[in-house]
């Protein structure tokens, strides 16, 4: 459904992405992993059309992204950036903003019904008319995901959706992302730094190193050698009650 083919991108004279190619299907959660500056956020911005690659193509259901209008792209691909400043608005109105690609002259009953449906799905109905400035970090992240879902996308792009949350809210957010991806049959790509969290909730894993695809595949892709090559740190992968956990090993640990 989503195909990225030989994408290259540069900021001035600095190559950021080189020959990036991969495919993802409906229902897939793809974790994009790598050190800071490896091009993860840039890749998301290219996929949703914010940035234009030097060369290469992105296909959605076999159609070139460049053949679609900006409005059609917004109907099919939703992007939640890494840091979103809360606007002074109610939760309902914030989510309604996600309907903009579908609104012609005025908000329709269908738009309002869709917002109510998504608020119910994400258990946000009780705070629908609270101001976003009054929300906790976890609640606010849910609202922005709800706004993205209001676009009725086929592809959901999330840039570090759990980076500013405590462990409880991280688990709730990742559980929510997996649930809505499967229920709505989305293709979800998310940038994440916690490899253990990625292993627990994602289906496929794209490791970027020096702007290139180092490895792409399922959970069997993740090995101690891959982690060392990408992050330049020794690590072991342990199984705890059926859950894979990545444990970094420092020199002091070997003493």
KOLZAVO-314034 format. One record per residue (C-alpha): residue in one letter; x, y, z. Coordinates in Angstrom, 2 decimals, always signed. Each point is the difference from the previous one (the first is absolute). Layout:
REM KOLZAVO-314034
{rest A; px X; py Y; pz Z}
...
END
This chain:
REM KOLZAVO-314034
{rest X; px +0.00; py +0.00; pz +0.00}
{rest X; px +2.81; py +2.45; pz +0.90}
{rest X; px +3.16; py -0.26; pz -2.05}
{rest X; px +3.08; py +2.17; pz +0.44}
{rest X; px +2.41; py -0.35; pz -2.91}
{rest X; px +3.62; py +1.19; pz -0.09}
{rest X; px -0.57; py +3.25; pz +1.88}
{rest X; px +2.93; py +2.42; pz +0.18}
{rest X; px -0.07; py +3.28; pz +1.90}
{rest X; px +2.55; py +2.68; pz +0.83}
{rest X; px +0.04; py +3.15; pz +2.11}
{rest X; px +2.22; py +2.28; pz -2.11}
{rest X; px +3.22; py -2.01; pz -0.41}
{rest X; px -0.71; py -2.54; pz +2.76}
{rest X; px -1.47; py -3.33; pz -1.04}
{rest X; px -2.70; py -1.01; pz +2.47}
{rest X; px -1.65; py -2.98; pz -1.71}
{rest X; px +1.52; py -2.27; pz -2.63}
{rest X; px -1.81; py -2.65; pz -2.04}
{rest X; px -2.78; py -0.59; pz +2.55}
{rest X; px -2.34; py -2.79; pz -1.13}
{rest X; px -2.60; py -2.06; pz +1.87}
{rest X; px -3.65; py -1.08; pz -0.14}
{rest X; px -2.70; py -0.18; pz +2.67}
{rest X; px -3.47; py -1.54; pz -0.17}
{rest X; px -3.37; py +0.71; pz +1.57}
{rest X; px -0.04; py -0.91; pz +3.68}
{rest X; px +3.78; py +0.36; pz +0.33}
{rest X; px +1.65; py +1.98; pz +2.77}
{rest X; px +3.49; py +0.94; pz -1.15}
{rest X; px +2.46; py +1.35; pz +2.56}
{rest X; px +2.67; py +2.29; pz -1.44}
{rest X; px +3.12; py -0.23; pz +2.14}
{rest X; px +3.45; py +1.56; pz +0.03}
{rest X; px +2.20; py +2.53; pz +1.75}
{rest X; px -0.83; py +3.70; pz +0.10}
{rest X; px +0.62; py +1.60; pz -3.37}
{rest X; px -0.35; py -3.20; pz -2.01}
{rest X; px -2.87; py +1.42; pz -2.08}
{rest X; px -3.04; py -1.52; pz +1.71}
{rest X; px -2.12; py +3.16; pz +0.19}
{rest X; px +1.13; py +1.08; pz -3.46}
{rest X; px -1.25; py -3.32; pz -1.38}
{rest X; px -3.46; py +0.52; pz +1.53}
{rest X; px -0.19; py +3.51; pz -1.45}
{rest X; px +0.85; py -1.30; pz -3.47}
{rest X; px -2.63; py -2.74; pz +0.22}
{rest X; px -2.74; py +2.51; pz +0.84}
{rest X; px +1.17; py +2.51; pz -2.61}
{rest X; px +1.32; py +2.75; pz +2.30}
{rest X; px +3.49; py -0.43; pz -1.46}
{rest X; px +0.84; py -0.81; pz -3.60}
{rest X; px +2.74; py -2.60; pz -0.55}
{rest X; px +2.97; py +0.64; pz -2.26}
{rest X; px -1.10; py -3.09; pz -1.87}
{rest X; px -1.98; py -3.16; pz +0.65}
{rest X; px -3.72; py -0.61; pz +0.39}
{rest X; px -2.71; py -0.72; pz +2.53}
{rest X; px -2.95; py -2.11; pz -1.14}
{rest X; px -3.37; py -0.30; pz +1.71}
{rest X; px -2.17; py -2.85; pz -1.28}
{rest X; px +2.12; py -0.05; pz -3.14}
{rest X; px -0.38; py +3.72; pz -0.69}
{rest X; px +2.85; py +2.46; pz +0.12}
{rest X; px -0.37; py +2.43; pz +2.89}
{rest X; px +0.97; py +2.83; pz -2.35}
{rest X; px -3.05; py -0.79; pz -2.15}
{rest X; px -2.35; py +0.79; pz +2.87}
{rest X; px -1.18; py +3.46; pz +0.97}
{rest X; px +0.99; py +1.29; pz +3.42}
{rest X; px -3.58; py -0.48; pz +1.10}
{rest X; px -0.03; py -3.62; pz -1.15}
{rest X; px +3.31; py -0.62; pz +1.77}
{rest X; px -1.52; py +1.41; pz +3.20}
{rest X; px -2.99; py -2.32; pz -0.40}
{rest X; px +2.29; py -3.01; pz -0.22}
{rest X; px +3.01; py +0.80; pz +2.19}
{rest X; px -0.13; py +1.50; pz +3.49}
{rest X; px +3.16; py +1.27; pz +1.69}
{rest X; px +0.40; py +0.76; pz +3.70}
{rest X; px +3.22; py +1.88; pz +0.55}
{rest X; px +2.36; py -0.54; pz +2.90}
{rest X; px -0.89; py +3.07; pz +2.05}
{rest X; px -3.46; py +1.46; pz -0.36}
{rest X; px -0.79; py +3.21; pz +1.85}
{rest X; px -3.46; py -0.13; pz +1.48}
{rest X; px -2.29; py +2.55; pz -1.55}
{rest X; px -2.57; py +1.82; pz +2.08}
{rest X; px -3.06; py -1.92; pz -1.08}
{rest X; px -2.36; py -2.67; pz +1.24}
{rest X; px +0.86; py -3.64; pz -0.57}
{rest X; px -2.96; py -0.31; pz -2.37}
{rest X; px +1.04; py +2.96; pz -2.14}
{rest X; px +3.62; py -1.17; pz -0.06}
{rest X; px -1.03; py -3.40; pz -1.34}
{rest X; px -2.38; py +1.68; pz -2.45}
{rest X; px +3.02; py +1.72; pz -1.57}
{rest X; px +0.97; py -3.41; pz -1.32}
{rest X; px -3.09; py +0.08; pz -2.23}
{rest X; px +1.31; py +2.94; pz -2.05}
{rest X; px +0.93; py -2.12; pz -3.06}
{rest X; px -3.63; py -1.20; pz -0.14}
{rest X; px -1.78; py +3.30; pz +0.64}
{rest X; px -1.16; py +1.93; pz -3.05}
{rest X; px -1.99; py +3.08; pz +0.99}
{rest X; px -1.11; py -0.74; pz +3.54}
{rest X; px +0.19; py -2.68; pz +2.65}
{rest X; px -2.51; py -2.75; pz -0.74}
{rest X; px -1.85; py -2.43; pz +2.24}
{rest X; px +2.31; py -2.71; pz -1.31}
{rest X; px +3.02; py +1.99; pz +1.25}
{rest X; px -1.54; py +0.44; pz +3.45}
{rest X; px -1.02; py -3.66; pz +0.17}
{rest X; px +3.51; py -1.11; pz -0.96}
{rest X; px +1.53; py +2.12; pz +2.77}
{rest X; px -2.42; py -1.45; pz +2.55}
{rest X; px +0.79; py -3.51; pz -1.23}
{rest X; px +3.74; py +0.51; pz +0.41}
{rest X; px -0.36; py +1.64; pz +3.42}
{rest X; px -1.99; py -3.02; pz +1.14}
{rest X; px +2.53; py -2.42; pz -1.48}
{rest X; px +2.86; py +1.68; pz +1.87}
{rest X; px -1.99; py +0.46; pz +3.24}
{rest X; px +0.15; py +3.78; pz -0.28}
{rest X; px -3.72; py +0.76; pz +0.03}
{rest X; px -0.02; py +1.06; pz +3.66}
{rest X; px +2.58; py +2.73; pz -0.66}
{rest X; px -1.35; py +1.06; pz -3.42}
{rest X; px -0.76; py +3.54; pz +1.13}
{rest X; px +3.03; py +0.58; pz +2.20}
{rest X; px +2.69; py +2.38; pz -1.21}
{rest X; px +3.15; py -1.74; pz -1.25}
{rest X; px +2.10; py +2.17; pz +2.34}
{rest X; px -1.61; py -1.82; pz +2.92}
{rest X; px +1.04; py -3.46; pz -1.12}
{rest X; px +2.79; py -2.26; pz +1.18}
{rest X; px +2.77; py -1.04; pz -2.39}
{rest X; px -1.59; py -3.39; pz -0.57}
{rest X; px -3.44; py +1.48; pz -0.66}
{rest X; px +1.44; py +2.56; pz -2.41}
{rest X; px +1.83; py -2.69; pz -1.99}
{rest X; px -3.28; py -1.91; pz -0.33}
{rest X; px -1.74; py +3.14; pz -1.25}
{rest X; px +2.61; py +0.53; pz -2.71}
{rest X; px -0.25; py -3.62; pz -1.09}
{rest X; px -3.79; py +0.47; pz -0.09}
{rest X; px +0.47; py +3.06; pz -2.21}
{rest X; px +2.16; py -2.08; pz -2.36}
{rest X; px -2.61; py -2.76; pz -0.11}
{rest X; px -2.69; py +2.55; pz -0.84}
{rest X; px +1.68; py +0.30; pz -3.39}
{rest X; px -1.06; py -3.63; pz -0.61}
{rest X; px +3.50; py -0.85; pz -1.22}
{rest X; px +1.32; py -3.21; pz -1.41}
{rest X; px +3.49; py +0.77; pz +1.30}
{rest X; px +0.76; py +1.35; pz +3.49}
{rest X; px +3.40; py +1.57; pz +0.65}
{rest X; px +0.99; py +0.60; pz +3.62}
{rest X; px +3.23; py +1.74; pz +0.99}
{rest X; px +1.04; py -1.09; pz +3.50}
{rest X; px -3.54; py -0.30; pz +1.39}
{rest X; px +1.20; py -1.16; pz +3.44}
{rest X; px +3.19; py +2.04; pz +0.51}
{rest X; px -1.43; py +2.39; pz +2.62}
{rest X; px -2.23; py -2.47; pz +1.86}
{rest X; px +0.50; py -1.97; pz +3.20}
{rest X; px +0.16; py -3.79; pz -0.19}
{rest X; px -3.71; py -0.48; pz +0.75}
{rest X; px -1.04; py +2.41; pz -2.76}
{rest X; px +2.60; py -1.49; pz -2.35}
{rest X; px -1.59; py -3.43; pz +0.39}
{rest X; px -3.51; py +1.42; pz -0.44}
{rest X; px +1.05; py +1.95; pz -3.10}
{rest X; px +1.74; py -2.93; pz -1.67}
{rest X; px -2.94; py -2.29; pz +0.82}
{rest X; px -2.34; py +2.59; pz -1.55}
{rest X; px +2.15; py +0.35; pz -3.12}
{rest X; px +0.02; py -3.75; pz -0.52}
{rest X; px -3.76; py -0.28; pz +0.61}
{rest X; px -1.00; py +2.72; pz -2.44}
{rest X; px +2.49; py -1.23; pz -2.63}
{rest X; px -1.54; py -3.47; pz +0.04}
{rest X; px -3.62; py +1.15; pz +0.40}
{rest X; px +0.18; py +2.60; pz -2.78}
{rest X; px +2.38; py -2.05; pz -2.17}
{rest X; px +2.50; py +2.86; pz -0.20}
{rest X; px +3.63; py +0.00; pz -1.00}
{rest X; px +1.73; py +1.64; pz +2.96}
{rest X; px +3.59; py +1.23; pz -0.03}
{rest X; px +1.41; py +1.32; pz +3.24}
{rest X; px +3.35; py +1.41; pz +1.02}
{rest X; px +0.98; py -1.40; pz +3.38}
{rest X; px +3.16; py -0.18; pz +2.11}
{rest X; px -1.00; py -2.74; pz +2.43}
{rest X; px +0.93; py -3.23; pz -1.81}
{rest X; px -1.66; py -2.18; pz +2.64}
{rest X; px -3.27; py +1.89; pz -0.42}
{rest X; px +0.33; py -0.32; pz -3.76}
{rest X; px +0.51; py -3.77; pz +0.21}
{rest X; px -3.05; py -0.35; pz +2.22}
{rest X; px -2.45; py +1.90; pz -2.20}
{rest X; px +1.31; py +0.21; pz -3.58}
{rest X; px -0.12; py -2.52; pz -2.84}
{rest X; px +2.93; py +1.20; pz -2.10}
{rest X; px +3.20; py +1.91; pz +0.72}
{rest X; px +1.91; py +2.43; pz -2.17}
{rest X; px +3.48; py +0.79; pz +1.33}
{rest X; px +1.66; py +3.06; pz -1.53}
{rest X; px +3.75; py +0.51; pz +0.18}
{rest X; px +1.86; py +2.87; pz -1.63}
{rest X; px -3.13; py +0.83; pz -1.99}
{rest X; px -0.34; py -3.48; pz -1.47}
{rest X; px -2.13; py -3.04; pz +0.72}
{rest X; px +2.20; py -2.22; pz +2.15}
{rest X; px -2.64; py -2.70; pz +0.55}
{rest X; px -3.72; py -0.34; pz -0.68}
{rest X; px -2.15; py -2.93; pz +1.07}
{rest X; px -1.95; py -1.72; pz +2.77}
{rest X; px +1.01; py -0.63; pz +3.62}
{rest X; px +2.64; py -2.51; pz -1.07}
{rest X; px +1.78; py +3.00; pz -1.55}
{rest X; px +0.90; py +1.36; pz +3.43}
{rest X; px +3.24; py -1.55; pz +1.23}
{rest X; px +2.82; py +1.06; pz +2.29}
{rest X; px +2.20; py +0.54; pz -3.07}
{rest X; px -2.55; py +2.29; pz -1.65}
{rest X; px -0.32; py +2.07; pz +3.19}
{rest X; px +3.78; py +0.27; pz +0.30}
{rest X; px +0.41; py +0.99; pz -3.65}
{rest X; px -2.72; py +2.65; pz +0.16}
{rest X; px +0.44; py +1.41; pz +3.50}
{rest X; px +3.68; py -0.85; pz +0.61}
{rest X; px -0.80; py -1.66; pz +3.31}
{rest X; px +0.04; py -3.58; pz +1.18}
{rest X; px -3.40; py -1.41; pz +0.95}
{rest X; px -1.68; py -3.26; pz +0.80}
{rest X; px -3.57; py -0.98; pz -0.80}
{rest X; px -1.67; py -1.79; pz +2.91}
{rest X; px -3.36; py -1.70; pz +0.26}
{rest X; px -2.00; py +1.01; pz +3.07}
{rest X; px -3.33; py -1.77; pz +0.40}
{rest X; px -0.27; py -0.39; pz -3.76}
{rest X; px +0.94; py +3.62; pz -0.71}
{rest X; px +3.27; py +0.93; pz -1.72}
{rest X; px +2.01; py +2.66; pz +1.82}
{rest X; px +3.11; py +1.73; pz -1.34}
{rest X; px +2.63; py +0.56; pz +2.69}
{rest X; px +2.94; py +2.29; pz -0.86}
{rest X; px +3.32; py -1.18; pz +1.42}
{rest X; px +2.52; py +2.58; pz +1.17}
{rest X; px +3.71; py -0.69; pz +0.52}
{rest X; px -0.52; py +0.30; pz +3.75}
{rest X; px -2.56; py -2.81; pz -0.14}
{rest X; px +2.69; py -2.37; pz -1.28}
{rest X; px +2.36; py +0.64; pz +2.93}
END
